[in-house]
Amino acid sequence: MKVGILGFGNVAAATIESFLANQDLILAKARVPIELVRIATRTPSRAHGRAPVGCQIGNDPHALVDDPQLDVVIELTGNVPLGRELVLRALEQGKHVITANKALLARDGAQIMACAARAGRRVLFEGAVAVSIPIIKTLREAAAANRIASVVGILNGTSNYVLSQMSEHGADFSTALAEAQRRGYAEADPTLDINGEDAAHKITLLASLAFGVPIDFEQVRFKGISDIEREDIEFAKRLGHQVKLIAQAKRVGGGLVIGVQPTLVPNRSMLAMVGSSMNGIALQGDLLGSAFLYGSGAGGKETSSAVLADLLELANGSESNSATGAYNMGFRDAAPTDAIAEGRPESMDAFYIRLRLDDRAGTLAEVSRVLATAGISAHSLLQDAAQGSLTDLVVITHPVSEERLRHTLPQLRHAAGRDHSVVVLPVLEDCGC
Ligand SMILES: NC(=O)c1ccc[n+]([C@@H]2O[C@H](COP(=O)([O-])OP(=O)(O)OC[C@H]3O[C@@H](n4cnc5c(N)ncnc54)[C@H](OP(=O)(O)O)[C@@H]3O)[C@@H](O)[C@H]2O)c1
């Protein structure tokens, strides 16, 4: 099986290095020999001296994709428009594709899988989500017979590192982010990590696999961690919770809720124990019950493990697992669906509310009256002096519809007084783990 690699960055370089280091073991497990014969990247000089002997190194990705000797193209450019063009072209030319490009699959997965189905070729992407955790194979194979109720995860290592630093060392957001960059956990431009979009790409792929429908990424709501204040992390801890960037996809009524947002996670949940830059995923299915998977979410070597596993899967033929095209992403009918938009069911969640109030007689009574009138009751409550004449009132509510809470917010702001902030974060309900 002849293989070409597009890009020669962190993941591609590590994939080649890992392949060479474990070649004996990999080839012993493969039904046919695997040869890395061609690399195309923008800066070919990077690959010189690091590629297998005889491997052709060039700078024309289209020529690589068109090369008739190749059976498999591994796309590791990270570029969405270029990646789309090259992946579609490779499939049309009868090549199988391996990619770690979650942004590409989240946005264009349905089109790519439809193309793969027409061509009778496979698109494998274990390296696109939580690299050390075999979540794609788990959903596609091990959990395939289940009706999945929910997939809830910490899917972005950078955000988790920042929140963990804030929680464990009292760091503020920018200091924690600078430390993540210094340690190489965050990109030079960490926007997609911090604003929740990277985790949204990943939960889009997991939702598609879990629920067997193409998911329209434009319908997936996401919010990042840049507004999280140290006070809220401290209050959450005092109330027995950790603040985590939670990505979730769950069935609610007849629809799906899919999104990413900072969320209070109870200390008893295994997700609360996922620290540093690690990832964790809790899965609930009608047959398997609950499962929890934990591991690294990034790193060249870690991603190479997933990419090479996909390569071995292809080398061992499709007889044992004959899924091609659309089914690789969990659905057979590649027609676009608006399962999320259609459903948009009103789920009932508990919420953390912090109100910064004037510390004067009557304010607390007014807030209590607003909450009681809206039918919102408190599960836990604490009050603490803030700066000057202000006080923080923190409430964790019993489950309430988000819409009802949203309608009540203007009255709460009014009760809090002019210029006094109101912070609202959801609280994770039981995810089985
Ligand atoms: N890094 C991780 O931990 C990780 C984990 C999971 C998934 N992934 C995914 O894996 C993919 C690769 O990530 P990476 O970290 O290896 O990225 P990277 O280090 O930025 O490497 C990208 C490579 O693609 C090349 N490239 C980019 N645009 C190109 C173009 N227009 N034409 C030709 N070559 C081009 C780059 O060339 P230059 O060398 O000239 O820049 C570079 O060699 C991404 O989709 C990423 O999301 C990464």
Ligand as a Chemical Component Dictionary entry (heavy atoms), coordinates in Angstrom:
data_LIG
# 
_chem_comp.id                   LIG 
_chem_comp.type                 NON-POLYMER 
_chem_comp.pdbx_formal_charge   0 
_chem_comp.three_letter_code    LIG 
# 
loop_
_chem_comp_atom.comp_id 
_chem_comp_atom.atom_id 
_chem_comp_atom.alt_atom_id 
_chem_comp_atom.type_symbol 
_chem_comp_atom.charge 
_chem_comp_atom.model_Cartn_x 
_chem_comp_atom.model_Cartn_y 
_chem_comp_atom.model_Cartn_z 
_chem_comp_atom.pdbx_ordinal 
LIG N1  N1  N 0  -0.631 19.453 16.472 1  
LIG C1  C1  C 0  -1.491 18.692 17.126 2  
LIG O1  O1  O 0  -1.305 18.365 18.308 3  
LIG C2  C2  C 0  -2.733 18.175 16.430 4  
LIG C3  C3  C 0  -3.583 17.285 17.112 5  
LIG C4  C4  C 0  -4.700 16.775 16.449 6  
LIG C5  C5  C 0  -4.980 17.186 15.165 7  
LIG N2  N2  N 1  -4.152 18.086 14.539 8  
LIG C6  C6  C 0  -4.472 18.476 13.169 9  
LIG O2  O2  O 0  -3.459 17.987 12.307 10 
LIG C7  C7  C 0  -3.302 18.867 11.196 11 
LIG C8  C8  C 0  -1.832 19.286 11.102 12 
LIG O3  O3  O 0  -1.480 19.940 12.305 13 
LIG P1  P1  P 0  0.036  20.362 12.604 14 
LIG O4  O4  O 0  0.083  20.713 14.046 15 
LIG O5  O5  O -1 0.949  19.343 12.077 16 
LIG O6  O6  O 0  0.124  21.705 11.731 17 
LIG P2  P2  P 0  1.435  22.482 11.283 18 
LIG O7  O7  O 0  2.571  22.151 12.171 19 
LIG O8  O8  O 0  1.041  23.895 11.092 20 
LIG O9  O9  O 0  1.772  21.841 9.839  21 
LIG C9  C9  C 0  1.037  22.112 8.678  22 
LIG C10 C10 C 0  1.881  21.695 7.497  23 
LIG O10 O10 O 0  1.130  21.883 6.294  24 
LIG C11 C11 C 0  1.860  22.702 5.409  25 
LIG N3  N3  N 0  0.959  23.574 4.648  26 
LIG C12 C12 C 0  0.099  24.471 5.149  27 
LIG N4  N4  N 0  -0.523 25.130 4.158  28 
LIG C13 C13 C 0  -0.028 24.604 3.014  29 
LIG C14 C14 C 0  -0.249 24.872 1.654  30 
LIG N5  N5  N 0  -1.112 25.825 1.266  31 
LIG N6  N6  N 0  0.422  24.133 0.722  32 
LIG C15 C15 C 0  1.298  23.193 1.110  33 
LIG N7  N7  N 0  1.567  22.893 2.398  34 
LIG C16 C16 C 0  0.918  23.597 3.328  35 
LIG C17 C17 C 0  2.766  23.544 6.299  36 
LIG O11 O11 O 0  3.842  24.045 5.538  37 
LIG P3  P3  P 0  4.959  25.017 6.209  38 
LIG O12 O12 O 0  5.888  24.054 6.905  39 
LIG O13 O13 O 0  5.599  25.710 5.062  40 
LIG O14 O14 O 0  4.232  25.929 7.135  41 
LIG C18 C18 C 0  3.146  22.531 7.368  42 
LIG O15 O15 O 0  4.201  21.711 6.894  43 
LIG C19 C19 C 0  -4.281 20.023 11.452 44 
LIG O16 O16 O 0  -5.483 19.780 10.755 45 
LIG C20 C20 C 0  -4.524 19.983 12.949 46 
LIG O17 O17 O 0  -5.775 20.504 13.319 47 
LIG C21 C21 C 0  -3.045 18.586 15.139 48 
# 
loop_
_chem_comp_bond.comp_id 
_chem_comp_bond.atom_id_1 
_chem_comp_bond.atom_id_2 
_chem_comp_bond.value_order 
_chem_comp_bond.pdbx_ordinal 
LIG N1  C1  SING 1  
LIG C1  O1  DOUB 2  
LIG C1  C2  SING 3  
LIG C2  C3  SING 4  
LIG C2  C21 DOUB 5  
LIG C3  C4  DOUB 6  
LIG C4  C5  SING 7  
LIG C5  N2  DOUB 8  
LIG N2  C6  SING 9  
LIG N2  C21 SING 10 
LIG C6  O2  SING 11 
LIG C6  C20 SING 12 
LIG O2  C7  SING 13 
LIG C7  C8  SING 14 
LIG C7  C19 SING 15 
LIG C8  O3  SING 16 
LIG O3  P1  SING 17 
LIG P1  O4  DOUB 18 
LIG P1  O5  SING 19 
LIG P1  O6  SING 20 
LIG O6  P2  SING 21 
LIG P2  O7  DOUB 22 
LIG P2  O8  SING 23 
LIG P2  O9  SING 24 
LIG O9  C9  SING 25 
LIG C9  C10 SING 26 
LIG C10 O10 SING 27 
LIG C10 C18 SING 28 
LIG O10 C11 SING 29 
LIG C11 N3  SING 30 
LIG C11 C17 SING 31 
LIG N3  C12 SING 32 
LIG N3  C16 SING 33 
LIG C12 N4  DOUB 34 
LIG N4  C13 SING 35 
LIG C13 C14 SING 36 
LIG C13 C16 DOUB 37 
LIG C14 N5  SING 38 
LIG C14 N6  DOUB 39 
LIG N6  C15 SING 40 
LIG C15 N7  DOUB 41 
LIG N7  C16 SING 42 
LIG C17 O11 SING 43 
LIG C17 C18 SING 44 
LIG O11 P3  SING 45 
LIG P3  O12 DOUB 46 
LIG P3  O13 SING 47 
LIG P3  O14 SING 48 
LIG C18 O15 SING 49 
LIG C19 O16 SING 50 
LIG C19 C20 SING 51 
LIG C20 O17 SING 52 
# 
